Amino acid sequence: MAAASTAYLAPGLLARTQATLPPLADWKKTAEIRDRISLPRFPARDFLVTEFGAVGDGKTVNTSFIREAITACNGAGGGRVVIPPGDFLTGPVHLASNVNLHVAEGATLLFSKNPGDYLPLVQTWFEGVELMNYSPFIYAFGAENVALTGGGILDGQADFDDWWSWRGPRAWKGMKSGSGTGWKEGMPYQKASRGVLMEMAAKGVPVQQRKFGEGHYLRSAMVEFNRCTRVFIEGVTLQRAPFWSVHPVLSTNVTARGLKIENPVGANADGIDPECCSGVLIEHCTFDTGDDCISLKSGRDHDGRRLNTPCRDVVIAGCHFSSERSALSCGSESSGGIRNIYIENVTAGTVFRFFRIKTNTQRGGVNENIHIRHARIEKALENFVEIQTNFNEPLKDLPGVTDAQKHIPVIQNISLADIDCGPAGRALNLPGTSDTPIRNLELRRIKIGPVANDNILTYLENPISEDVIIGGEEFTF
């Protein structure tokens, strides 16, 4: 039972069960990617927000005081804007070039629960589509040499009574947050506005004319670096995010190091979602999330093809994951492609899935050269590895906003090696299709504990397995 499979190998192509070819992954490339990622540098100048009028009493609204400190720092040629110990209530914080927002240990940025405080509209993203919407809580657009550092806390204060409820009904039963988002019939719900946004993107409506915000209930990310270069995020703790926690998008030279992302409950409470980014290093971060811990993305459908910017050259190392969904995910917003991803020396507690690729014929895009090695997972509740080539979202998709033309995704050159996993609902869920076979999947030196369900293996081209044990039995394709 443990190693049984429903398998279909594409005609004329055989499983390479004897490891006759060299490994797919060239791990020397991780050093090359690291060497190309340059960190920002800042003058040794501090701008203490309390010197601009900020008060850390948890009641005073400090938005304007923090803004003044950032403007002064930027105008002086850069430095650190320091949030000292205390509880500083604020609306959105907009960063500028050459500014390092330093949230000191003992400091908490408490973000307002009032959506109106995140106006006026700014150019941002929602689920892989550009729009004018509420500002992300910490936001930079077109900045260079920018950072968010320190040992303090960013507290989005989101809960089931406000931001999360906008998600509407939840499509899954979470381990910690249950099956709901706080939404009840008659409450604000994002679905209609989400459909309008997708239709605007399909029709090519200019981004500046896609105006949402008040009355539309589309949430923005907690931290977003949009079209930035030389981005550094280090040390802070993020909790109670309204939506995705950290969203670097269309950015280059991005480093996230030593973050703690603590969103074990909440709707769409992803950890770090690099989108359309080039040169990304995520290391020594700890995740406890109600959705994917790290999800690599490159735009949804029409916007992803319009921007045509893959997420590429990403190194993820030394991280620990706990998640109600996937520890590591690609998509589903992947229309611009995802390639050259290297993940190593990671651990996970209980996760729903360890690694997942999700795409469909609306997305298209190429997912290739994705490699994982040296991982330890305590438990995978549903699947150890899942590659969905026909992913669907029944609670989100609306009639009339889908594209009649098929955009066939490509999935190829995926490897996993030197991995131990405890019990799993299923080891391998790999339903390729005739349009999108899973090409060149390589599994080497993998051990998975007891499993509850058979593998699903369809339309695999040139898979290879070497020293793979599932439920105590040797597995081969």
Secondary structure, 3 states (H helix, E strand, C coil): CCCCEEEEECCCCCCECCCCCCCCCCCHHHHHHHHHCCCCCCCCCEEEHHHHCCCCEEEEECHHHHHHHHHHHHHCCCEEEEECCEEEEECCEECCCCEEEEECCCEEEEECCCHHHHCCCEEEEECCEEEEECCCCEEEECCEEEEEECCCEEECCCCCCCHHHHHCCCCCCECCCECCCCCCCCCCCCHHHHHHHHHHHHCCCCHHHCECCCCCCCCCCCEEEECCEEEEEECCEEECCCCCCEEEECCEEEEEECCEEEECCCCCCCCECCECCEEEEEECCEEEECCCCEEEECECHHHHHHHCCCEEEEEEECCEEEECCEEEEECCCECCCEEEEEEEEEEEEEEEEEEEEECCCCCCCEEEEEEEEEEEEEEEEEEEEEEECCCCCCCCCCCCCCCCCCCCCEEEEEEEEEEEECCEEEEEEEECCCCCCEEEEEEEEEEECCEEECEEEEEEECCEEEEEEECCEEECC
